[in-house]
Amino acid sequence: MWLTIATPPTKSLEQLDKTMGAASPEGLRARYACQADDGFRIIAVWETKEHADHFFREVLGPILARVLGPEPSGVPAVTGMEVLREYVPALS
């Protein structure tokens, strides 16, 4: 599994909702939107690094152009890391 933490160039929750709802990326297991002091963060869990790379390289740009205009102010800063263990709470 691969985890990414991205800082999107969106300025409002409405823009973020439009961006997040524009695609169901292949290999995406879960995605979480969070508010940070300086903007939003998107934490996503992917099946593989290749799925994440494909999304950020091929899919996200056109989505941002549709939501934010043809020249969005910036691109997402993305940090990626391999998931070493997944801890899922036991069902009682």
Helices and strands as residue ranges (DSSP letters): E 2-7, H 13-20, E 28-36, E 39-46, H 49-54, I 55-59, H 60-68, E 77-82
